[in-house]
């Protein structure tokens, strides 16, 4: 099990062109202190830069910043 800050990251649920969604064995990642379950998308800067996907990633980030939903963490 990997650690990223306060989050314990488990198995990978799925992957895409430039990222993957990783979660713990019960389909969730877990915050170490609060035990809050989350899904985490991990992007490789090297792969994004090599595949010239920087604009698409920036666009996705800008779109995600617009989301207002109780089940989505704001960026």
C-alpha positions as a Python dict, from the first residue, in 0.01 Angstrom:
ca = {
    (1, 'X'): (0, 0, 0),
    (2, 'X'): (142, 338, -102),
    (3, 'X'): (130, 659, 98),
    (4, 'X'): (67, 1005, -50),
    (5, 'X'): (65, 1273, 218),
    (6, 'X'): (-206, 1172, 465),
    (7, 'X'): (-368, 929, 218),
    (8, 'X'): (-315, 553, 198),
    (9, 'X'): (-350, 447, -164),
    (10, 'X'): (-445, 93, -258),
    (11, 'X'): (-518, -90, -581),
    (12, 'X'): (-569, 83, -916),
    (13, 'X'): (-932, 97, -1030),
    (14, 'X'): (-871, 214, -1386),
    (15, 'X'): (-644, 408, -1617),
    (16, 'X'): (-668, 655, -1899),
    (17, 'X'): (-448, 836, -2145),
    (18, 'X'): (-250, 1032, -1889),
    (19, 'X'): (-372, 924, -1548),
    (20, 'X'): (-508, 651, -1328),
    (21, 'X'): (-753, 634, -1043),
    (22, 'X'): (-612, 451, -744),
    (23, 'X'): (-806, 323, -446),
    (24, 'X'): (-768, 93, -147),
    (25, 'X'): (-886, -271, -164),
    (26, 'X'): (-1243, -172, -78),
    (27, 'X'): (-1259, 61, -379),
    (28, 'X'): (-1154, 365, -178),
    (29, 'X'): (-844, 554, -70),
    (30, 'X'): (-847, 654, 294),
    (31, 'X'): (-734, 967, 478),
    (32, 'X'): (-507, 856, 760),
    (33, 'X'): (-645, 1090, 1028),
    (34, 'X'): (-1015, 1119, 944),
    (35, 'X'): (-1069, 781, 773),
    (36, 'X'): (-1253, 974, 500),
    (37, 'X'): (-1279, 755, 188),
    (38, 'X'): (-1186, 914, -145),
    (39, 'X'): (-1079, 829, -500),
    (40, 'X'): (-752, 981, -611),
    (41, 'X'): (-644, 1053, -968),
    (42, 'X'): (-266, 1034, -1015),
    (43, 'X'): (-102, 1207, -1310),
    (44, 'X'): (255, 1153, -1425),
    (45, 'X'): (407, 1488, -1525),
    (46, 'X'): (661, 1311, -1744),
    (47, 'X'): (395, 1119, -1936),
    (48, 'X'): (176, 1428, -1971),
    (49, 'X'): (467, 1631, -2110),
    (50, 'X'): (592, 1353, -2339),
    (51, 'X'): (247, 1292, -2486),
    (52, 'X'): (182, 1668, -2532),
    (53, 'X'): (-134, 1647, -2320),
    (54, 'X'): (-61, 1955, -2106),
    (55, 'X'): (-346, 2160, -2256),
    (56, 'X'): (-597, 1880, -2199),
    (57, 'X'): (-487, 1839, -1838),
    (58, 'X'): (-511, 2214, -1775),
    (59, 'X'): (-859, 2217, -1929),
    (60, 'X'): (-967, 1923, -1710),
    (61, 'X'): (-837, 2102, -1398),
    (62, 'X'): (-1025, 2419, -1493),
    (63, 'X'): (-1347, 2220, -1544),
    (64, 'X'): (-1304, 2035, -1212),
    (65, 'X'): (-1263, 2370, -1034),
    (66, 'X'): (-1618, 2457, -1144),
    (67, 'X'): (-1779, 2151, -982),
    (68, 'X'): (-1993, 2210, -674),
    (69, 'X'): (-2105, 1875, -533),
    (70, 'X'): (-2090, 1727, -181),
    (71, 'X'): (-1915, 1413, -312),
    (72, 'X'): (-1644, 1595, -509),
    (73, 'X'): (-1350, 1763, -335),
    (74, 'X'): (-1292, 2113, -468),
    (75, 'X'): (-956, 2184, -627),
}
